[in-house]
Amino acid sequence: MATPLTAARLLAALKAEGVALREHAGWRTHNRNDKGPWGGVNGVVIHHTAGASSLDLVWSGTASLPGPLCHTHLAKNGTATMVGHGRANHAGTFARNAHQAVVAESPVHPRPDAAEPVDGNRHYYGIEIENRGDGRDPYPAAQYDQAVRWAAAICRAHGWTHHSVIGHKEGTRRKIDPSFDMNTFRTGVAARLRHPPEWNPRHESSG
């Protein structure tokens, strides 16, 4: 487990990786720390929003699930908005076998067990990628590239490999997000980690 990055260190890591950042007013102290600790951290969780125009939702949350619902919201145009720092309501509970695979940085991410004793909100950073998640809504190249950069930046800052990246659907049977292949996504993160953070390859759409 690692100590979470400070807000300043997180911003610096993301900017160095080329993430197109915007800061929501108040994000540095917007968290759910009153409900439990954040950290040590073990990895990052990739989500899709399952809707459109969801920035306000991930900031505020709902009556039953208060915000922030992630640490970063990623718009279709590739703008990454920082919405929280600290514990966020994004992962919920995780299966132990799924969590242990991340801790071990295993190349195999098993189907999660039915039992979910791990507090995912404590141990993970989370990003919500704007997408309906219906298999028909595309991820524009700029958006997908920014998601890869976001994950790589945090892994690089902590000295983690790409196997510290997990899809929400890989941590629990309750979820189906994100609606793209996580092995392909992790391959993209691995490619970035083999290069310096300022690396800018030619972008291709993920579909």
C-alpha positions, 0 to 999 in steps of 0.5 A: 500500500502507498500513501495517497498523493497530495493534491499538488503532487497529483496535479503535477503528475497528471500535467507531466503526463499531458492530461488536459486538466481543469480544476472544479472549485473546491475539489482539493477538500471535496471528499468523504473522509468523514466516512472512513480513511483514504489509503493506503492506496493500491491502484486506480479504477476505471469507470464509465458514467452510464450517461451524458452531461454527468460532471455535476452528478459526479461532483454532487452525487445523489441523496443516497450516494453523496459526491464526489463519485470519483477523483476525476471526470473525463469529458468527451473532448478529453477535458479531465476535471478534478472533482475530489481529493480523498475518499470518494464514492466510486468503487464501493466494495470489492472482491478480495481476489480482485483486490489481491490481484491488483496488490500483487500486480498480477497479469491475471485479473480473475473473475471477482468472487461473490463476497466483497469484503474490501473497501474499494473507496479506501484503496483506489483512485477513480476516474469517470469517463463520459460514456453511456456504456451501451456499446454504441456510444464511442470513446473519441480518440482524445478521450481514450488517450487522456484516460490512458494518460491519467492512469499512467500518471498515477501509476508512474507517480507511485512506481506501479505497473499497468497491472495496478489498473482495474476496471470497475467490472473487474473488482465486483460482479455488480458492475459492467463498466467500463465498456471497453476491454481492460487488457487493451487499456492496460496495454496502452498504460504499459506503453506509456510507462515504457516512455517518459511522461512527455511521450506523444505517440500518434493517436488512434481511436479505440472505437 
